[in-house]
Amino acid sequence: MAMLLKRPIGTLVSGLRSVGGGSRNGGGGGGGSTPLLDNGYAGGGTTGTAAGPNHDGGMRQTLTIVFLCILWYVVSSSNNVIGKMILSEFPYPMTVTMIQLTSITVYSGPFFNLWGVRKYVDISWRYYFTFIVPLALGKFLASVTSHISIWKVPVSYAHTVKATMPLFTVILSRVIMRERQTKAVYLSLMPIIVGVGIATLTELSFDVIGLISALIATMGFSLQNIFSKKVLKETGVHHLRLLHILGRLALFMFLPVWIYVDLFSVMKHPSIVTGDYRVIALLFTDGVLNWLQNILAFSVLSLVTPLTYAVASASKRIFVIAISLFVLGNPVTWLNVLGMLVAILGVLCYNRAKYFARRQQDTLLPYAYGAKEGAGSKGAGATIASNGNGRRYQYAPLHANGGVSVPENVLLANGGASAMGTTMHSVTSGVAPTIPITASSNMTTSNSSSTNGRLLFV
């Protein structure tokens, strides 16, 4: 399994580092495109002129993203269908969640080391208990309620309800982070509400517990997305390592709860007593697919822009709904399908409105910052970390092992990455802005890919 994943993903992703031949000297002008992935400052010493786009590299880049998206869609839909099949015969959502957490804990360590995912930086105990532990708690509760929703209602309806995640994100960001949105963002929420309402009123297999569980799970995933971005920015931990930390912590935190609530009932279930290999095989497959789904989601996330990823994620939800309707054959009406499509369309409108709102408010998308911000993180670093009005940028690159004062690479507003010179260039109209930085002597290059600083929970 490791070699099957490492070869196509590793080979294709490594090819992205050779895509494009944009200017490497920090200038704002010049044609050509910069690579989506960059090996830190390995090539920072070159100051050649910009070259034209590489056709073969661009084709390889497109094929890589398409391949990963298709694989992501297939794995996600298979995971949901198998999860529904398991819970129909084995109604223990907490046990299914614990098996998925066990898969994350067991597979992530050796596979991430094999793929060369960098180790996470040191995190203080105070920060650990303030943010990491609540995130693990939220991950467990959101996963359990998500499984309850799939158990009680059809997969198609559960995913339609999960389309309300932008609504929860806007509300929670306003309450917690004091973030204000544009009118276009608020208006884009209306189709989501209307679509979910139509789907709910016309759902033939409606269940109140299933609806409430799906809403709680969606709110939990929204909270995780908000606070995980904060953790990624402030600690510099790799997004895959954070997934491993949360899965392992949630597993050990709730192991006593699972033993008390589910263990004895599970041991008396006919499938376990009679040794039904079908149920056991489905549980094992569900755990592997859930882990692989997270890996593929993060891989796609690290290769494309936030808007492209949001569109791909919404398309994945349509794919999951369609596959579940076709394979599981739950009865639906045309009005029910219309509600699902309106909700998904609302998600696409929200993502587009959010993207343009971000472009209007931010001059640069992401910022450079210190690995550990404190009393010493002032001066130039602090200036780059804000856009003049005290607002922090939403996405940020990750740091190398041990935390360094300079990020490995800085993503530009056009989604590229580049190693830059030693002086700050002024932002001019019509020119993609850059953030020149100087690599410190203790800085080490890394093969890890750049990310837009988001941790996705699916």
Beta strands, then each sheet from edge to edge (+ up, - down):
strand 1: 410-411
strand 2: 417-418
sheet 1: 1+ 2-
end
